[in-house]
Amino acid sequence: MLLLGLLLIGAGALVIVSAVFTAELDGTALEVVGIGVSPLGLFLLGVGAGLAVLWGFGILKYGTKRTLRQRRESKKLEELSEKLEVADRERHRDNDDADHDRR
């Protein structure tokens, strides 16, 4: 998820930066990165790039939250597992002591 978010942000930013720095207007013809584009096409290119950046941030945020939640859960499970092991050892020790008392 994180990688996909970063890729969308990078692609959107690349399109925006390339359109800003390479756009040329020759009379009525508009060129972006050497490709002829209509004004509507340039608008849609900008909207698509903006949406890619926004989706990228959304996916990045979701992926980060999910990763942090998984880390917290994993840490909590490790703590509970350690507590269970300690309790199990104590229970076995108590059973062994009880067996020695019976003899």
N, C-alpha and C positions, 0 to 999 in steps of 0.2 A: 504494500500500500504506500509506504513512504517513497519508494522508488518511483512508482507511477505518479504520485503527486509532484515530485521533483521534476520528472520528465515533462509533465503538462505545463508546469510553471516555466521551465526552460524553453519549451517550444513556443509558448505564447509570448514570452519576453523576446525571443529571437525574432519572431514575426513582427512584433511591434517595433523593435529597434531597427530591423532591416527596412521596414516600410518608412520609418522616419528619416533614415539616413540615405536611402537609395531612391526615394520617390523623385521622379522628374516629370515636368510638365512641358511638352513640346506642342505648343499651340493648343489643340483640343485633345491630344493623345496623352494619356497618363501611363507612365511606366514605373513599375516597382521591381527591383532586382532584374531589370532588363526585360520584363514581361509586360506586355500591354494589358492594362486593367481599366475597366470602366469605373466611373465614380461610385456606382452602386457596388461593384466588386470590391473596391477599396474599403467601402463602408462595411461590407459583410466580412472582409478579411479582418478588419479591426474588431468587429463584434466577436468573431470566432476566436481571435487571439485573447480578447478580454475574458471571454467565457472559459477558455482553456486555463488562464491564470487563476480565475476564481475557483474553478473545479479543482485545480491543482492544490490550492490552499485548503479547500474543504477536505479533500482526500488526505492531504498531509496532516491536517488537524485530527481527522478520524483515526488515521493510522497511529499517530502519536498517542492519542488517548487509549487506544486498544493495547498498544505495547506497554504503556505504563500500568494499565489495569492487569495485564497478564503478569508483569513483573511483581506487582503487589500480591497477586494471588499465589504466585510461585513462592514468594518469600514467606507468606503466611502458611502455606502448606509445608514448607521446610521446617518452620517453627513448630507446627503441630506434630509433624513427624518426629522431631527431636523429643518433644514432650512425651509422645507415645512410647518412644524407645526407652526413655528414662523410667516411665511408669511401669513398663513391661519388665525392665531389669529389676526394679524394686519388688514387683510382684513375685518374680522368680526367686529373688533373694528371700522374701518372706516365706515362700513355700518351702525353700530349702531349709530355712531355720525351723519351720514347723515340723519338717520331717526329722531333723536332728533331735528336737525335743521329744518326739514320740519314741525314739529309740532309747 
